[in-house]
Amino acid sequence: MEVLPPDPSENISEPIAPQIVAAPSPRPSMLYGPNGLRAGWSIAIYVAVAVALLFLVGLEMRWLIPHLPVDLRGARGGAFHPTVAILSEASVLIAVLLATAGMARLEHRRAADYGLAGFDRARQFFIGLVCGFAFLSLLIGILVATHHLTLNQSHMTLGWTLRYAAAWGLAFLLVGMTEEFMLRGYLLFTLARGIRFWPAALVLAILFGALHKGNPGESPFGLVAAALIALVFSLSLWRLGHLWWAIGFHASWDWAESFFYGTADSGAVSAGRLMEAHPHGALLLSGGATGPEGSAWVALVILLAAILVWKTQPNRGLQLGQK
């Protein structure tokens, strides 16, 4: 049998020292759970980043609006102009998207995973558009039929009507995307991870209502109505797994309210509205300066919208709230 000589590259006179692999240091349980960074810390970081970005947005708008031409910013104390709405909402949406994208990267996910991705998005968005206009029209019809609202046609030319219709369409699409993604995107998904979906949805619905408190002419019942419609939007997210129906409904509801019928929206009146609305009678029934959302009749309309969501939207079993 042939004996091979030792490999000269080996040092047979010295033993090979065993390699010691350091065990990964345990992550602090106060910060991390089985699903990664705990929900409370995730929300705290997100809110801090979002507030900082929104502060910058506020500085931007305070500088920008006085530099706009007078015909693009509206008269001081007058009707709300779509140019201001578009610039403001686009800036806020960018801030929300940046904060969400940062947290998604931290948590090894996509920003779209927080309510923008899912099945049948385009069709559900257009269904939401139709539903938002239809349910707001139902509310207006009830107010007119009960003599709590009178509508008069404005005297804009066809050209200006189409311009304002398109401008307000873009503005309220941005409003729908901003408010839905801000309160029922990352915040709802992450808070549900800590306290389950429906408790989280209730907390954020109350917050959504409270955020309307600063609107001019807002009423207590208007705040309740905002919280109730937020629960309907959460129900749609629960059924579909995404926010596109809610975005479409939100956008067309506001468009119909502010532009098409020309009523106040949380106390704010829009420039370039198609009709002019005049509420009559008891504040709780007419909505008064708040607009249709301040009328008790809105509760019935919101209930019907919730029933429609429950009966018509497929239940895709959104899995949120795992601890």
HUFEN-V835781 format. One record per backbone hydrogen bond with DSSP energy under -1.0 kcal/mol. NH is the residue of the N-H (numbers start at 1). CO is the residue of the C=O. Records with the same first field share a line. If there is no record, write none. Layout:
NH = CO  CO
//
This chain:
10 = 7
12 = 10
14 = 11
31 = 28
32 = 28
33 = 36
36 = 33
38 = 31
42 = 38
43 = 39
44 = 40
45 = 41
46 = 42
47 = 43
48 = 44
49 = 45
50 = 46
51 = 47
52 = 48
53 = 49
54 = 50
55 = 51
56 = 52
57 = 53
58 = 54
59 = 55
60 = 56
61 = 57
62 = 58
63 = 59
64 = 60
65 = 61
67 = 64
68 = 65
72 = 69
74 = 70
78 = 75
80 = 269
85 = 81
86 = 82
87 = 83
88 = 84
89 = 85
90 = 86
91 = 87
92 = 88
93 = 89
94 = 90
95 = 91
96 = 92
97 = 93
98 = 94
99 = 95
100 = 96
101 = 97
102 = 98
103 = 99
104 = 100
105 = 101
106 = 102
107 = 103
108 = 105
109 = 104
113 = 110
114 = 111
116 = 112
117 = 112
124 = 120
125 = 121
126 = 122
127 = 123
128 = 124
129 = 125
130 = 126
131 = 127
132 = 128
133 = 129
134 = 130
135 = 131
136 = 132
137 = 133
138 = 134
139 = 135
140 = 136
141 = 137
142 = 138
143 = 139
144 = 140
145 = 141
146 = 142
147 = 144
148 = 143
150 = 278
152 = 276
154 = 274
161 = 157
162 = 158
163 = 159
164 = 160
165 = 161
166 = 162
167 = 163
168 = 164
169 = 165
170 = 166
171 = 167
172 = 168
173 = 169
174 = 170
175 = 171
176 = 172
177 = 173
178 = 174
179 = 175
180 = 176
181 = 177
182 = 178
183 = 179
184 = 180
189 = 185
190 = 186
191 = 187
192 = 188
195 = 191
196 = 192
200 = 196
201 = 197
202 = 198
203 = 199
204 = 200
205 = 201
206 = 202
207 = 203
208 = 204
209 = 205
210 = 206
211 = 207
213 = 210
215 = 212
218 = 215
223 = 219
224 = 220
225 = 221
226 = 222
227 = 223
228 = 224
229 = 225
230 = 226
231 = 227
232 = 228
233 = 229
234 = 230
235 = 231
236 = 232
237 = 233
238 = 234
239 = 235
240 = 236
241 = 237
243 = 115
247 = 243
248 = 244
249 = 245
250 = 246
251 = 247
252 = 248
253 = 249
254 = 250
255 = 251
256 = 252
257 = 253
258 = 254
259 = 255
260 = 255
261 = 256
263 = 257
265 = 268
266 = 290
267 = 290
268 = 265
271 = 80
274 = 259
276 = 152
278 = 150
280 = 148
286 = 282
287 = 283
290 = 287
294 = 291
295 = 292
296 = 284
298 = 295
299 = 296
301 = 297
302 = 298
303 = 299
304 = 300
305 = 301
306 = 302
307 = 303
308 = 304
309 = 305
310 = 306
311 = 307
312 = 308
313 = 309
316 = 239  314
318 = 238
320 = 318
//
